[in-house]
């Protein structure tokens, strides 16, 4: 009797792993076998390579969240995107590298009313589970142990995990430390996730008129300052914000005079827009400013 065909609902087998690793600048020898060190190296490189942005949503040109579409956009063009794309791509990479991976959806905001519109990856390493969250803008550069009270600082950025109950079911709050306080980023539940759930979440997020991805510009890039300090640069329709761990936050307002150079500013963050996309984005930002 022939073996049953392998089912690959996430299409991880279609990923060009070598091209992905080349894009993020990680050599195969650095991640030879699954380990926490290798996983951290991959997550840091991924977050620092691809912007977190909603540019395609605002431009009305989003190709969807199937792995082939994400691969063409991220790996082929060097573009970025938002959580459904980041986490789907990262999960496929880990699948191919032999990690035990599950995908989980989360709620951003009050979990009693917020929809499940965030996607994370949970990795099992020798019985210990870790949350990898590469698509949240101010994401952690390292995996977070899925343990109540976990507290991880990676290159100055501090994140944590807190266990809660969501209607009697186990759930987890993913936190970031801002100033002197913990701030809830999102709440992850334990329900199973299938590709159709990701497609539905993306559809709501990218078409619902009240979705903040439809009503504001977001383009966030992680990097390293000239002195080696980690930094996060975030662009909205109103300002550029630079954050460095342990230092004052810098803000610079975007004025009408800046519109002419907005495409160059977006590209300086690593968004890699084409000239027509850059020109269209200027029109979008003008509309957002006038409606705001």
ZAMIMI-393329 format. One record per residue (C-alpha): residue number from 1; y, x, z; residue in three letters; chain. Coordinates in Angstrom, 2 decimals, always signed. Example, Ala and Ser with C-alpha at 12.3 -4.5 7.8 and 13.67 -1.06 7.14 Angstrom:
# ZAMIMI-393329
atom lumba 1; v -4.50; u +12.30; w +7.80; rofi ALA; pami A
atom lumba 2; v -1.06; u +13.67; w +7.14; rofi SER; pami A
***
This chain:
# ZAMIMI-393329
atom lumba 1; v +0.00; u +0.00; w +0.00; rofi UNK; pami A
atom lumba 2; v +3.45; u +1.30; w -0.90; rofi UNK; pami A
atom lumba 3; v +5.96; u +1.87; w +1.85; rofi UNK; pami A
atom lumba 4; v +8.65; u -0.80; w +2.10; rofi UNK; pami A
atom lumba 5; v +11.93; u +0.24; w +0.44; rofi UNK; pami A
atom lumba 6; v +14.55; u +1.67; w +2.75; rofi UNK; pami A
atom lumba 7; v +17.31; u -0.83; w +3.41; rofi UNK; pami A
atom lumba 8; v +20.79; u +0.70; w +3.40; rofi UNK; pami A
atom lumba 9; v +23.22; u -2.18; w +4.00; rofi UNK; pami A
atom lumba 10; v +26.12; u +0.19; w +4.68; rofi UNK; pami A
atom lumba 11; v +25.44; u +2.19; w +1.46; rofi UNK; pami A
atom lumba 12; v +25.55; u +5.46; w +3.38; rofi UNK; pami A
atom lumba 13; v +23.16; u +6.98; w +0.84; rofi UNK; pami A
atom lumba 14; v +25.87; u +6.73; w -1.83; rofi UNK; pami A
atom lumba 15; v +28.24; u +9.03; w +0.07; rofi UNK; pami A
atom lumba 16; v +29.07; u +12.39; w -1.51; rofi UNK; pami A
atom lumba 17; v +28.75; u +14.28; w +1.76; rofi UNK; pami A
atom lumba 18; v +29.62; u +17.68; w +0.28; rofi UNK; pami A
atom lumba 19; v +32.85; u +16.30; w -1.19; rofi UNK; pami A
atom lumba 20; v +33.79; u +14.72; w +2.14; rofi UNK; pami A
atom lumba 21; v +33.20; u +17.93; w +4.07; rofi UNK; pami A
atom lumba 22; v +35.23; u +19.86; w +1.51; rofi UNK; pami A
atom lumba 23; v +38.06; u +17.36; w +1.82; rofi UNK; pami A
atom lumba 24; v +38.25; u +17.70; w +5.64; rofi UNK; pami A
atom lumba 25; v +37.69; u +21.47; w +5.53; rofi UNK; pami A
atom lumba 26; v +34.47; u +21.63; w +7.56; rofi UNK; pami A
atom lumba 27; v +31.60; u +23.83; w +6.45; rofi UNK; pami A
atom lumba 28; v +28.02; u +22.57; w +6.65; rofi UNK; pami A
atom lumba 29; v +27.09; u +25.54; w +8.85; rofi UNK; pami A
atom lumba 30; v +29.61; u +24.37; w +11.50; rofi UNK; pami A
atom lumba 31; v +27.79; u +21.04; w +11.93; rofi UNK; pami A
atom lumba 32; v +24.23; u +22.07; w +11.18; rofi UNK; pami A
atom lumba 33; v +22.59; u +19.67; w +13.63; rofi UNK; pami A
atom lumba 34; v +23.81; u +16.69; w +15.68; rofi UNK; pami A
atom lumba 35; v +25.62; u +17.77; w +18.85; rofi UNK; pami A
atom lumba 36; v +28.71; u +16.82; w +20.81; rofi UNK; pami A
atom lumba 37; v +30.47; u +19.97; w +19.63; rofi UNK; pami A
atom lumba 38; v +29.75; u +19.20; w +15.98; rofi UNK; pami A
atom lumba 39; v +30.73; u +15.56; w +16.43; rofi UNK; pami A
atom lumba 40; v +34.04; u +16.60; w +18.00; rofi UNK; pami A
atom lumba 41; v +34.71; u +19.04; w +15.19; rofi UNK; pami A
atom lumba 42; v +34.10; u +16.30; w +12.62; rofi UNK; pami A
atom lumba 43; v +36.27; u +13.74; w +14.38; rofi UNK; pami A
atom lumba 44; v +39.18; u +16.14; w +14.86; rofi UNK; pami A
atom lumba 45; v +39.06; u +17.22; w +11.21; rofi UNK; pami A
atom lumba 46; v +38.81; u +13.63; w +9.98; rofi UNK; pami A
atom lumba 47; v +41.74; u +12.38; w +12.04; rofi UNK; pami A
atom lumba 48; v +43.91; u +15.31; w +10.98; rofi UNK; pami A
atom lumba 49; v +43.01; u +14.99; w +7.30; rofi UNK; pami A
atom lumba 50; v +43.55; u +11.29; w +6.61; rofi UNK; pami A
atom lumba 51; v +46.61; u +9.25; w +7.51; rofi UNK; pami A
atom lumba 52; v +46.34; u +5.99; w +9.37; rofi UNK; pami A
atom lumba 53; v +48.36; u +3.62; w +7.21; rofi UNK; pami A
atom lumba 54; v +48.69; u +0.13; w +5.79; rofi UNK; pami A
atom lumba 55; v +50.28; u +1.20; w +2.53; rofi UNK; pami A
atom lumba 56; v +47.78; u -0.54; w +0.24; rofi UNK; pami A
atom lumba 57; v +48.09; u -3.75; w +2.27; rofi UNK; pami A
atom lumba 58; v +51.86; u -3.76; w +1.85; rofi UNK; pami A
atom lumba 59; v +51.63; u -2.84; w -1.83; rofi UNK; pami A
atom lumba 60; v +49.06; u -5.56; w -2.50; rofi UNK; pami A
atom lumba 61; v +46.69; u -3.02; w -4.04; rofi UNK; pami A
atom lumba 62; v +43.98; u -2.64; w -1.38; rofi UNK; pami A
atom lumba 63; v +40.63; u -1.87; w -3.06; rofi UNK; pami A
atom lumba 64; v +38.54; u -3.38; w -0.24; rofi UNK; pami A
atom lumba 65; v +36.35; u -1.87; w +2.44; rofi UNK; pami A
atom lumba 66; v +33.08; u -1.21; w +0.67; rofi UNK; pami A
atom lumba 67; v +31.97; u +2.40; w +1.05; rofi UNK; pami A
atom lumba 68; v +32.33; u +3.19; w -2.69; rofi UNK; pami A
atom lumba 69; v +35.94; u +1.96; w -2.61; rofi UNK; pami A
atom lumba 70; v +36.73; u +3.90; w +0.56; rofi UNK; pami A
atom lumba 71; v +35.08; u +7.05; w -0.76; rofi UNK; pami A
atom lumba 72; v +37.07; u +6.91; w -4.00; rofi UNK; pami A
atom lumba 73; v +40.29; u +6.44; w -2.05; rofi UNK; pami A
atom lumba 74; v +39.81; u +8.88; w +0.85; rofi UNK; pami A
atom lumba 75; v +37.55; u +11.57; w -0.59; rofi UNK; pami A
atom lumba 76; v +38.59; u +11.26; w -4.23; rofi UNK; pami A
atom lumba 77; v +42.34; u +10.81; w -3.82; rofi UNK; pami A
atom lumba 78; v +42.95; u +12.20; w -0.35; rofi UNK; pami A
atom lumba 79; v +44.54; u +8.93; w +0.72; rofi UNK; pami A
atom lumba 80; v +44.34; u +7.33; w +4.14; rofi UNK; pami A
atom lumba 81; v +43.98; u +3.78; w +5.38; rofi UNK; pami A
atom lumba 82; v +43.27; u +1.73; w +8.45; rofi UNK; pami A
atom lumba 83; v +40.42; u +1.25; w +10.90; rofi UNK; pami A
atom lumba 84; v +37.91; u -0.55; w +8.67; rofi UNK; pami A
atom lumba 85; v +38.12; u +2.30; w +6.18; rofi UNK; pami A
atom lumba 86; v +38.24; u +5.21; w +8.63; rofi UNK; pami A
atom lumba 87; v +35.36; u +4.00; w +10.79; rofi UNK; pami A
atom lumba 88; v +33.21; u +2.91; w +7.83; rofi UNK; pami A
atom lumba 89; v +33.56; u +6.30; w +6.17; rofi UNK; pami A
atom lumba 90; v +33.04; u +8.24; w +9.39; rofi UNK; pami A
atom lumba 91; v +29.95; u +6.19; w +10.26; rofi UNK; pami A
atom lumba 92; v +28.46; u +6.86; w +6.83; rofi UNK; pami A
atom lumba 93; v +29.06; u +10.59; w +7.27; rofi UNK; pami A
atom lumba 94; v +27.30; u +10.54; w +10.63; rofi UNK; pami A
atom lumba 95; v +24.44; u +8.49; w +9.17; rofi UNK; pami A
atom lumba 96; v +23.94; u +11.18; w +6.54; rofi UNK; pami A
atom lumba 97; v +24.08; u +13.96; w +9.12; rofi UNK; pami A
atom lumba 98; v +21.30; u +12.42; w +11.20; rofi UNK; pami A
atom lumba 99; v +23.28; u +10.87; w +14.05; rofi UNK; pami A
atom lumba 100; v +22.17; u +7.59; w +15.65; rofi UNK; pami A
atom lumba 101; v +25.08; u +5.34; w +14.79; rofi UNK; pami A
atom lumba 102; v +26.09; u +1.75; w +15.49; rofi UNK; pami A
atom lumba 103; v +29.29; u +0.03; w +14.46; rofi UNK; pami A
atom lumba 104; v +31.25; u -2.20; w +16.84; rofi UNK; pami A
atom lumba 105; v +34.23; u -4.48; w +16.43; rofi UNK; pami A
atom lumba 106; v +37.10; u -4.71; w +18.86; rofi UNK; pami A
atom lumba 107; v +40.11; u -6.84; w +19.69; rofi UNK; pami A
atom lumba 108; v +43.62; u -5.37; w +19.73; rofi UNK; pami A
atom lumba 109; v +45.74; u -7.17; w +22.30; rofi UNK; pami A
atom lumba 110; v +44.69; u -9.91; w +24.69; rofi UNK; pami A
atom lumba 111; v +40.91; u -10.21; w +24.20; rofi UNK; pami A
atom lumba 112; v +41.09; u -13.93; w +25.03; rofi UNK; pami A
atom lumba 113; v +43.12; u -14.68; w +21.91; rofi UNK; pami A
atom lumba 114; v +42.99; u -11.62; w +19.62; rofi UNK; pami A
atom lumba 115; v +40.58; u -11.61; w +16.65; rofi UNK; pami A
atom lumba 116; v +37.94; u -8.90; w +16.14; rofi UNK; pami A
atom lumba 117; v +40.03; u -6.77; w +13.79; rofi UNK; pami A
atom lumba 118; v +39.25; u -3.22; w +14.87; rofi UNK; pami A
atom lumba 119; v +36.20; u -1.12; w +14.00; rofi UNK; pami A
atom lumba 120; v +34.78; u +1.82; w +15.97; rofi UNK; pami A
atom lumba 121; v +31.64; u +3.94; w +15.79; rofi UNK; pami A
atom lumba 122; v +29.27; u +4.41; w +18.73; rofi UNK; pami A
atom lumba 123; v +26.97; u +7.45; w +18.62; rofi UNK; pami A
atom lumba 124; v +23.85; u +7.99; w +20.70; rofi UNK; pami A
atom lumba 125; v +23.31; u +11.67; w +21.51; rofi UNK; pami A
atom lumba 126; v +20.17; u +12.23; w +23.54; rofi UNK; pami A
atom lumba 127; v +20.60; u +8.97; w +25.44; rofi UNK; pami A
atom lumba 128; v +24.33; u +9.42; w +26.05; rofi UNK; pami A
atom lumba 129; v +26.65; u +7.17; w +24.07; rofi UNK; pami A
atom lumba 130; v +30.07; u +8.12; w +22.75; rofi UNK; pami A
atom lumba 131; v +32.85; u +6.09; w +21.12; rofi UNK; pami A
atom lumba 132; v +34.33; u +7.64; w +17.99; rofi UNK; pami A
atom lumba 133; v +37.58; u +5.89; w +17.10; rofi UNK; pami A
atom lumba 134; v +39.11; u +7.67; w +14.09; rofi UNK; pami A
atom lumba 135; v +41.19; u +4.75; w +12.82; rofi UNK; pami A
atom lumba 136; v +43.71; u +3.69; w +15.44; rofi UNK; pami A
atom lumba 137; v +46.79; u +5.70; w +14.56; rofi UNK; pami A
atom lumba 138; v +47.16; u +7.54; w +17.87; rofi UNK; pami A
atom lumba 139; v +43.40; u +8.10; w +17.97; rofi UNK; pami A
atom lumba 140; v +41.60; u +10.47; w +20.25; rofi UNK; pami A
atom lumba 141; v +40.69; u +13.76; w +18.61; rofi UNK; pami A
atom lumba 142; v +37.37; u +13.76; w +20.48; rofi UNK; pami A
atom lumba 143; v +34.54; u +11.30; w +21.14; rofi UNK; pami A
atom lumba 144; v +34.81; u +9.35; w +24.39; rofi UNK; pami A
atom lumba 145; v +31.75; u +8.92; w +26.65; rofi UNK; pami A
atom lumba 146; v +30.87; u +5.23; w +26.86; rofi UNK; pami A
atom lumba 147; v +30.92; u +5.41; w +30.66; rofi UNK; pami A
atom lumba 148; v +33.09; u +3.42; w +33.04; rofi UNK; pami A
atom lumba 149; v +35.95; u +5.64; w +34.15; rofi UNK; pami A
atom lumba 150; v +35.52; u +8.25; w +31.41; rofi UNK; pami A
atom lumba 151; v +38.65; u +10.39; w +31.09; rofi UNK; pami A
atom lumba 152; v +38.92; u +12.87; w +28.20; rofi UNK; pami A
atom lumba 153; v +41.81; u +15.14; w +27.27; rofi UNK; pami A
atom lumba 154; v +41.63; u +16.68; w +23.80; rofi UNK; pami A
atom lumba 155; v +44.42; u +19.07; w +22.79; rofi UNK; pami A
atom lumba 156; v +46.77; u +17.42; w +25.26; rofi UNK; pami A
atom lumba 157; v +46.05; u +13.80; w +24.32; rofi UNK; pami A
atom lumba 158; v +44.37; u +11.86; w +27.13; rofi UNK; pami A
atom lumba 159; v +42.10; u +8.85; w +26.55; rofi UNK; pami A
atom lumba 160; v +39.71; u +6.88; w +28.72; rofi UNK; pami A
atom lumba 161; v +37.11; u +4.11; w +28.91; rofi UNK; pami A
atom lumba 162; v +36.91; u +1.20; w +31.32; rofi UNK; pami A
atom lumba 163; v +34.01; u -1.26; w +31.51; rofi UNK; pami A
atom lumba 164; v +34.90; u -4.95; w +31.68; rofi UNK; pami A
atom lumba 165; v +33.20; u -8.31; w +31.20; rofi UNK; pami A
atom lumba 166; v +34.05; u -10.38; w +28.13; rofi UNK; pami A
atom lumba 167; v +32.83; u -13.90; w +28.83; rofi UNK; pami A
atom lumba 168; v +29.93; u -12.50; w +30.81; rofi UNK; pami A
atom lumba 169; v +28.96; u -9.96; w +28.15; rofi UNK; pami A
atom lumba 170; v +29.57; u -6.24; w +28.61; rofi UNK; pami A
atom lumba 171; v +32.66; u -4.87; w +26.88; rofi UNK; pami A
atom lumba 172; v +34.75; u -1.72; w +27.02; rofi UNK; pami A
atom lumba 173; v +38.47; u -1.09; w +27.08; rofi UNK; pami A
atom lumba 174; v +39.58; u +2.01; w +25.19; rofi UNK; pami A
atom lumba 175; v +42.68; u +3.45; w +26.85; rofi UNK; pami A
atom lumba 176; v +45.32; u +6.05; w +26.18; rofi UNK; pami A
atom lumba 177; v +47.49; u +7.71; w +28.80; rofi UNK; pami A
atom lumba 178; v +51.17; u +7.32; w +28.02; rofi UNK; pami A
atom lumba 179; v +53.74; u +8.70; w +30.42; rofi UNK; pami A
atom lumba 180; v +52.28; u +8.02; w +33.87; rofi UNK; pami A
atom lumba 181; v +50.27; u +4.93; w +32.93; rofi UNK; pami A
atom lumba 182; v +47.08; u +3.90; w +31.16; rofi UNK; pami A
atom lumba 183; v +47.61; u +1.63; w +28.17; rofi UNK; pami A
atom lumba 184; v +44.85; u -0.52; w +26.66; rofi UNK; pami A
atom lumba 185; v +44.44; u +0.26; w +22.97; rofi UNK; pami A
atom lumba 186; v +41.69; u -2.25; w +22.25; rofi UNK; pami A
atom lumba 187; v +38.59; u -3.92; w +23.69; rofi UNK; pami A
atom lumba 188; v +35.20; u -3.22; w +22.09; rofi UNK; pami A
atom lumba 189; v +32.33; u -5.68; w +22.47; rofi UNK; pami A
atom lumba 190; v +28.59; u -5.17; w +22.19; rofi UNK; pami A
atom lumba 191; v +27.80; u -7.69; w +19.44; rofi UNK; pami A
atom lumba 192; v +25.96; u -6.47; w +16.33; rofi UNK; pami A
atom lumba 193; v +28.11; u -5.79; w +13.27; rofi UNK; pami A
atom lumba 194; v +27.16; u -6.24; w +9.63; rofi UNK; pami A
atom lumba 195; v +29.05; u -5.32; w +6.45; rofi UNK; pami A
atom lumba 196; v +30.17; u -8.92; w +5.97; rofi UNK; pami A
atom lumba 197; v +31.86; u -8.84; w +9.41; rofi UNK; pami A
atom lumba 198; v +33.89; u -5.82; w +8.37; rofi UNK; pami A
atom lumba 199; v +34.83; u -7.49; w +5.07; rofi UNK; pami A
atom lumba 200; v +35.94; u -10.62; w +6.91; rofi UNK; pami A
atom lumba 201; v +37.98; u -8.66; w +9.44; rofi UNK; pami A
atom lumba 202; v +39.67; u -6.76; w +6.64; rofi UNK; pami A
atom lumba 203; v +40.40; u -9.98; w +4.76; rofi UNK; pami A
atom lumba 204; v +42.11; u -11.54; w +7.79; rofi UNK; pami A
atom lumba 205; v +44.05; u -8.40; w +8.65; rofi UNK; pami A
atom lumba 206; v +45.26; u -7.77; w +5.10; rofi UNK; pami A
atom lumba 207; v +46.17; u -11.38; w +4.14; rofi UNK; pami A
atom lumba 208; v +47.09; u -13.31; w +7.30; rofi UNK; pami A
atom lumba 209; v +50.90; u -13.71; w +7.16; rofi UNK; pami A
atom lumba 210; v +51.26; u -13.05; w +10.89; rofi UNK; pami A
atom lumba 211; v +49.18; u -9.85; w +10.82; rofi UNK; pami A
atom lumba 212; v +51.32; u -6.89; w +11.81; rofi UNK; pami A
atom lumba 213; v +49.77; u -4.99; w +8.90; rofi UNK; pami A
atom lumba 214; v +51.53; u -7.48; w +6.63; rofi UNK; pami A
atom lumba 215; v +54.91; u -7.40; w +8.36; rofi UNK; pami A
atom lumba 216; v +55.66; u -3.75; w +9.11; rofi UNK; pami A
atom lumba 217; v +55.15; u -0.27; w +7.69; rofi UNK; pami A
atom lumba 218; v +52.73; u +2.08; w +9.43; rofi UNK; pami A
atom lumba 219; v +51.95; u +5.63; w +8.40; rofi UNK; pami A
atom lumba 220; v +50.68; u +7.99; w +11.10; rofi UNK; pami A
atom lumba 221; v +49.61; u +11.61; w +10.73; rofi UNK; pami A
atom lumba 222; v +48.05; u +13.96; w +13.28; rofi UNK; pami A
atom lumba 223; v +48.91; u +17.62; w +12.96; rofi UNK; pami A
atom lumba 224; v +49.71; u +20.89; w +14.70; rofi UNK; pami A
atom lumba 225; v +53.20; u +22.24; w +15.36; rofi UNK; pami A
atom lumba 226; v +54.26; u +25.76; w +14.45; rofi UNK; pami A
atom lumba 227; v +53.46; u +26.92; w +17.99; rofi UNK; pami A
atom lumba 228; v +49.97; u +25.39; w +17.90; rofi UNK; pami A
atom lumba 229; v +50.89; u +22.25; w +19.85; rofi UNK; pami A
atom lumba 230; v +49.25; u +19.02; w +18.70; rofi UNK; pami A
atom lumba 231; v +51.63; u +16.41; w +17.32; rofi UNK; pami A
atom lumba 232; v +51.59; u +12.89; w +15.95; rofi UNK; pami A
atom lumba 233; v +54.18; u +11.81; w +13.37; rofi UNK; pami A
atom lumba 234; v +54.61; u +8.07; w +12.83; rofi UNK; pami A
atom lumba 235; v +56.72; u +6.35; w +10.17; rofi UNK; pami A
atom lumba 236; v +57.82; u +2.72; w +10.25; rofi UNK; pami A
atom lumba 237; v +60.42; u +0.89; w +8.16; rofi UNK; pami A
atom lumba 238; v +62.94; u +1.70; w +10.90; rofi UNK; pami A
atom lumba 239; v +62.24; u +5.21; w +12.18; rofi UNK; pami A
atom lumba 240; v +60.23; u +8.40; w +12.23; rofi UNK; pami A
atom lumba 241; v +58.74; u +9.20; w +15.64; rofi UNK; pami A
atom lumba 242; v +57.29; u +12.56; w +16.67; rofi UNK; pami A
atom lumba 243; v +55.10; u +12.83; w +19.75; rofi UNK; pami A
atom lumba 244; v +53.79; u +15.98; w +21.39; rofi UNK; pami A
atom lumba 245; v +51.72; u +15.93; w +24.59; rofi UNK; pami A
atom lumba 246; v +53.84; u +16.62; w +27.66; rofi UNK; pami A
atom lumba 247; v +57.11; u +16.69; w +25.74; rofi UNK; pami A
atom lumba 248; v +59.90; u +14.14; w +25.13; rofi UNK; pami A
atom lumba 249; v +59.32; u +11.80; w +22.20; rofi UNK; pami A
atom lumba 250; v +61.65; u +12.29; w +19.24; rofi UNK; pami A
atom lumba 251; v +63.01; u +9.39; w +17.16; rofi UNK; pami A
atom lumba 252; v +65.02; u +9.49; w +13.95; rofi UNK; pami A
atom lumba 253; v +66.29; u +6.26; w +12.44; rofi UNK; pami A
atom lumba 254; v +65.57; u +5.51; w +8.78; rofi UNK; pami A
atom lumba 255; v +68.84; u +4.54; w +7.11; rofi UNK; pami A
atom lumba 256; v +69.50; u +2.90; w +3.76; rofi UNK; pami A
atom lumba 257; v +70.50; u +6.33; w +2.47; rofi UNK; pami A
atom lumba 258; v +66.97; u +7.56; w +3.23; rofi UNK; pami A
atom lumba 259; v +65.33; u +5.06; w +0.87; rofi UNK; pami A
atom lumba 260; v +65.68; u +7.36; w -2.13; rofi UNK; pami A
atom lumba 261; v +63.57; u +10.03; w -0.41; rofi UNK; pami A
atom lumba 262; v +61.13; u +7.66; w +1.30; rofi UNK; pami A
atom lumba 263; v +58.25; u +8.47; w -1.10; rofi UNK; pami A
atom lumba 264; v +58.64; u +12.17; w -0.34; rofi UNK; pami A
atom lumba 265; v +58.73; u +11.45; w +3.39; rofi UNK; pami A
atom lumba 266; v +55.51; u +9.42; w +3.16; rofi UNK; pami A
atom lumba 267; v +53.85; u +12.17; w +1.14; rofi UNK; pami A
atom lumba 268; v +54.94; u +14.79; w +3.68; rofi UNK; pami A
atom lumba 269; v +52.70; u +12.96; w +6.15; rofi UNK; pami A
atom lumba 270; v +49.76; u +13.32; w +3.75; rofi UNK; pami A
atom lumba 271; v +49.60; u +9.81; w +2.28; rofi UNK; pami A
atom lumba 272; v +49.37; u +11.10; w -1.32; rofi UNK; pami A
atom lumba 273; v +50.99; u +8.20; w -3.14; rofi UNK; pami A
atom lumba 274; v +51.39; u +8.16; w -6.90; rofi UNK; pami A
atom lumba 275; v +55.00; u +7.96; w -8.20; rofi UNK; pami A
atom lumba 276; v +54.64; u +4.25; w -9.07; rofi UNK; pami A
atom lumba 277; v +53.25; u +3.56; w -5.60; rofi UNK; pami A
atom lumba 278; v +56.14; u +5.44; w -4.02; rofi UNK; pami A
atom lumba 279; v +58.70; u +3.45; w -6.00; rofi UNK; pami A
atom lumba 280; v +56.99; u +0.18; w -5.11; rofi UNK; pami A
atom lumba 281; v +56.95; u +1.15; w -1.44; rofi UNK; pami A
atom lumba 282; v +60.73; u +1.56; w -1.45; rofi UNK; pami A
atom lumba 283; v +61.05; u -2.06; w -2.62; rofi UNK; pami A
atom lumba 284; v +58.62; u -3.18; w +0.08; rofi UNK; pami A
atom lumba 285; v +60.56; u -1.36; w +2.81; rofi UNK; pami A
atom lumba 286; v +63.82; u -2.89; w +1.62; rofi UNK; pami A
atom lumba 287; v +62.20; u -6.34; w +1.91; rofi UNK; pami A
atom lumba 288; v +60.81; u -5.60; w +5.37; rofi UNK; pami A
atom lumba 289; v +64.22; u -4.40; w +6.56; rofi UNK; pami A
atom lumba 290; v +66.03; u -7.43; w +5.16; rofi UNK; pami A
atom lumba 291; v +63.52; u -9.88; w +6.64; rofi UNK; pami A
atom lumba 292; v +63.49; u -8.16; w +10.02; rofi UNK; pami A
***
